[in-house]
Structures are given as C-alpha cells and as structure tokens.
Amino acid sequence: MGIFPGFGGWISQNTQEPKKSENVKSKPVRETKTHHERDEMEQLKLWRDANKKKQYQEPSPTVKVRIDHKFDGLSRMEMEFILGLPPQTAYDVLTNQDNESFSRVKNGRPLLKAVSRIVTPEKDEGEGHRPIVKVEKEVSWKFLFLRGTFPVRLLVLEEPKKLQVDYLKDEKGIRMMETFRGSYTVEPVYVDAERLCKHMKPKSPEEYRKCSGGRGLIASKVKVDQTFRPASPWDLPLLSSYIRRFTIETTKKVAEDLQIRASDIRVNARLYWCSVPDLLGK
C-alpha cells in the first residue's frame, strides 16, 4: 500500500490522546531558537491569523500510476499534494519523530497506526551521513466480509537539509509486496506571490519575504514517487488489481488525513519540535 514511512502525524477523529512509542525519545526544549526556527514560527503565526479570516482549503491530491508490463507489472505511483504549512513544519509532521498515531477510523481501527520508530545508533557522524530509521506501521484493510490489519516495516533515510526522505521495505516489511520503495520531497509554495509580489516570481523564501513585506504565506508541496510490485500469489491478475487499487486509494486517504492534520495545526499554530507560546502570545 502507499504508506509514507514517516506519516504518523495524522489527525485523529477521536478525542483520545494517542499513545507514543516507547522507542522514541522526546526532544529537549531549547531556550534559544535559530533564525530558521524563528522564521518558521513566524509563518505559523501568519497561518493562524489568516485562518481566523478564512479557512485555507488544500486542493485534492493528484495521483498518476503507470504499470510497466515489461518488468512483471511493476507499478510506479506519482502523487502531489499541498499542505497549508511552512516546509519545515510539514516535513516534521511527515517524518513524525514522536511516532504518534493520527488517522481516520476504518472498520473500528485506525487506517494507519504507528507502532514503532527506532533510530539506529550513529557510528559515523560525518557530513552526509544519514542514520537508518526503522519504522513499523499497522494498516487496516477490508475485503468483502473479511477485515483485519497487516504490518508495514520500512527502512527510512531522512535528509532534513533537503527536506527529503527515501524508504524501502525491510526483509519482513510487507508480506504481499515483492518490491516497495520510494521517496518524497517537500517544496515551498508561495501562496500570496501573485497578489503581493505583483509581476515578480520569487525564487526563494528570502525574495518572497522581501516582495511580500513579510506578509506572504508559505505552504508546502509534497511530491511522492513510489514503486511497488505484488509478491506471489498476490501477483495473479485479479489479486494484483485489488492490491494496486488498495495501494492507490489508501495512499490518497493518508494524504487527505495529512491535510486535515495541517488544518488542525493551523488553528492551534503549534510545532512538534519547538515551543511557540512566547511568539504567539499564549
């Protein structure tokens, strides 16, 4: 199925507080913040203020799927969707370092449940080194009168500086998939550029802040590139069609849940990785 490895930041339709994995350590709150963090918090404040006037509506995710019959039905899915959050905040929600479960409820279970998130010890801390993150999720499914869950275990490489993530299933990753790998990236979207920057098309956040007078909202475009191929006997014609459809539909629902989560963050204007009460006047 189309599960993004770090997608644990789903908004829950329940009122219960989700439990956090014991494998995840809470981030210490720092007294001082970097320039980048202050910019990110200022953007969240702009989003909160704009949300009071008019609720931002993200367009529906777009999905394209190609099937390469020369490679035994290898499917490639490309999806794009917008999150009304600044890029670093969107990336933090996607990678979900606190391993929280937020998802719509399906068949009495969360569509996507966060089970564990384990970061491998860093033996080499040199430049360019990326520790491997072992992520496990639990996906709810239903077929005719049958229903249940199955585990999704992934090996994840996060690259925060590039706002990029690469992932693939581990040896016991997804029982019904022979191949499952992909990546996603987060790019800035200058929401108010046409209105505030006139004929100028900003090429960076700095240019955007300058031409918009610091009043322009920055959203995020998430680009997903994922390939998968069912394993035997799931590669039989009827079963493979069901697996493909299930993958596409579930991935799109996950993206839609992320958009709901983004809406919740805009209302509360909170970050997972830093405290903002001093900036937001709370």
Residue pairs with C-beta under 8 A, 6 or more apart in sequence:
1 139
1 152
1 174
1 246
1 247
1 250
1 251
2 77
2 79
2 224
2 226
2 228
2 247
2 248
2 250
2 251
2 252
2 254
3 112
3 137
3 139
3 152
3 154
3 250
3 251
3 254
4 94
4 165
4 167
4 184
4 224
4 251
4 254
5 133
5 135
5 154
5 156
5 165
5 167
6 94
6 95
6 96
6 133
6 135
6 156
6 158
6 165
7 94
7 96
7 112
7 137
7 254
7 258
8 96
8 98
8 99
8 100
8 101
8 102
8 112
8 114
8 117
8 137
9 92
9 93
9 94
9 96
9 100
9 102
9 258
9 261
9 272
10 101
10 102
10 103
10 104
10 110
10 111
10 112
10 254
10 257
10 258
10 260
10 261
11 102
11 103
11 257
11 260
11 261
11 263
11 264
12 18
12 101
12 102
12 103
12 110
13 104
13 105
14 105
18 100
18 101
18 102
18 114
19 101
20 98
20 99
20 100
21 99
21 114
21 115
21 116
21 117
23 99
23 116
23 117
23 118
24 97
24 98
24 99
24 117
26 98
27 97
27 272
27 273
29 274
29 275
30 274
33 41
33 274
36 88
37 274
38 279
39 86
39 205
40 86
40 88
40 89
40 271
41 271
41 274
41 276
41 279
41 280
42 214
42 279
43 86
43 89
43 217
43 218
44 85
44 86
44 89
44 265
44 266
44 269
44 270
44 271
44 276
44 280
45 269
45 276
45 279
45 280
46 215
46 216
46 217
47 56
47 84
47 85
47 86
47 217
47 266
47 269
48 266
48 267
48 268
48 269
48 280
50 56
50 217
51 266
51 267
55 263
56 84
56 191
56 217
56 219
56 263
56 266
58 81
58 82
58 83
58 84
58 219
58 259
58 262
59 81
59 82
60 81
60 256
61 79
61 80
61 81
61 252
61 255
61 256
61 259
62 79
62 80
62 81
63 77
63 78
63 79
63 248
63 251
63 252
64 77
64 78
64 79
65 75
65 76
65 77
65 78
65 244
65 248
66 75
66 76
67 73
67 74
67 75
67 76
67 244
68 74
68 75
68 76
71 229
72 229
72 235
73 229
73 230
73 235
73 240
74 179
74 227
74 228
74 229
75 227
75 228
75 229
75 244
75 247
76 225
76 226
76 227
77 182
77 224
77 225
77 226
77 227
77 228
77 247
77 248
77 251
78 223
78 224
78 225
78 226
79 223
79 224
79 226
79 251
79 252
79 255
80 221
80 222
80 223
80 224
81 221
81 222
81 255
81 258
81 259
82 189
82 219
82 220
82 221
82 222
82 259
83 90
83 93
83 219
83 220
83 222
83 258
83 259
83 262
84 217
84 219
84 259
84 262
84 263
84 266
85 93
85 219
85 220
85 262
85 265
85 266
86 188
86 218
86 219
86 220
87 163
87 186
87 187
87 188
87 218
87 220
88 163
89 220
89 265
89 271
90 186
90 220
90 222
90 262
91 160
91 163
91 186
91 220
92 271
92 272
92 273
93 258
93 261
93 262
93 265
93 272
94 165
94 184
94 186
94 222
94 258
95 158
95 160
95 165
96 114
96 117
96 272
97 117
97 272
97 273
98 272
99 114
99 116
99 117
100 114
101 110
101 112
101 113
101 114
102 257
102 261
103 110
103 111
103 112
103 113
103 254
103 257
104 110
104 111
104 253
104 257
105 111
106 140
106 142
107 140
107 142
107 147
109 140
109 149
110 138
110 140
111 139
111 140
111 250
111 253
111 254
111 257
112 137
112 138
112 139
112 140
112 254
112 257
113 137
113 138
113 139
113 140
113 149
114 137
115 136
115 137
115 138
115 151
116 134
116 135
116 136
117 133
117 134
117 135
117 136
118 133
118 134
118 135
119 131
119 132
119 133
119 134
120 131
120 132
120 133
120 134
121 131
122 129
122 131
130 157
130 158
130 159
132 155
132 156
132 157
133 155
133 156
133 157
133 158
134 153
134 154
134 155
134 156
134 170
135 153
135 154
135 155
135 156
135 167
136 151
136 152
136 153
136 154
137 151
137 152
137 154
138 149
138 150
138 151
138 152
139 149
139 150
139 151
139 152
139 250
140 147
140 148
140 149
141 147
141 148
141 149
141 150
141 246
143 242
150 174
150 175
150 176
151 174
151 175
152 169
152 173
152 174
153 169
153 170
153 172
153 173
153 174
154 167
154 168
154 169
154 170
154 173
155 167
155 168
155 169
155 170
155 173
156 165
156 166
156 167
157 165
157 166
157 167
158 164
158 165
159 165
159 166
162 185
163 185
163 186
163 187
164 183
164 184
164 185
164 186
165 183
165 184
165 185
166 181
166 182
166 183
167 181
167 182
167 183
168 180
168 181
168 182
169 177
169 180
169 181
173 180
174 180
175 231
176 230
176 231
176 234
176 243
177 228
177 229
177 230
177 231
177 234
177 243
178 229
178 230
178 231
178 232
178 235
179 227
179 228
179 229
180 226
180 227
180 228
180 229
181 226
181 227
181 228
182 224
182 225
182 226
182 227
183 224
183 225
183 226
184 222
184 223
184 224
184 225
185 222
185 223
186 220
186 221
186 222
187 220
187 221
187 223
188 205
188 208
188 218
188 219
188 220
188 221
189 218
189 219
189 220
189 221
190 197
190 202
190 208
190 216
190 218
191 216
191 217
191 218
191 219
192 212
192 215
192 216
192 217
193 200
193 201
193 202
193 208
193 211
193 212
193 216
196 211
196 212
196 213
196 215
196 216
197 208
197 211
197 212
197 216
198 211
200 207
200 211
202 208
202 211
202 212
205 218
208 216
208 218
209 216
222 255
222 258
224 251
226 251
228 247
229 235
230 239
230 240
230 243
230 244
233 239
234 240
234 243
269 276
269 280
270 276
276 282
